[in-house]
């Protein structure tokens, strides 16, 4: 990884045009928590809680901490955070050939989902890809369109078409592994690459 690319992946406030290297090899999405939105199971009457905050990792690198408590009470059971891409970011993706989404994080041993919202003929289509973490271990995941399945209100549709990354409108993280308790995922990098 060259120095420019490394700075793009780990810089806390790079977004839109500034988050892209000169050859559009990477669109960095690990931005300030104010660019993200928390959506927990309270929308369905549940009691799970979460937050997204800035922190420093073990080597003093910039990270985002997604943490909280998943409650199974009152038909709950999930917590999530999402980020809508800016118009500039969406335009850049539509003009390139994004091949995969790259995620680097320190986990807690629980299973998470990378969630996508993709525009298709004027509608938003939801997709998910699961990934397992190990306690206090920095890991890297690379997701291609083949890793995702369409989902809507808890129902999965694996036979439907794969997501088109050039039409990506938003992405996020969700924990809903059926286990009650505390969770913490430390994000060190999140980017779209070709």
Secondary structure, DSSP 8 states (H G I E B T S, - for coil): --HHHHHHHH-TT--GGGGB-TT--EEE----GGGEEEEEGGGGT---EEEEEEEE-TTS-EEEEEEEEE--GGG---EEEEEE--HHHHHHHHTS---EEEEEEEB-S-EEEEEEEEEETTEEEEEEEEEE--BT-EEEEEE-GGG-EEEETTEEETTS----GGGEEEEEEEE-SS--EEEEEEEEEEEEE-
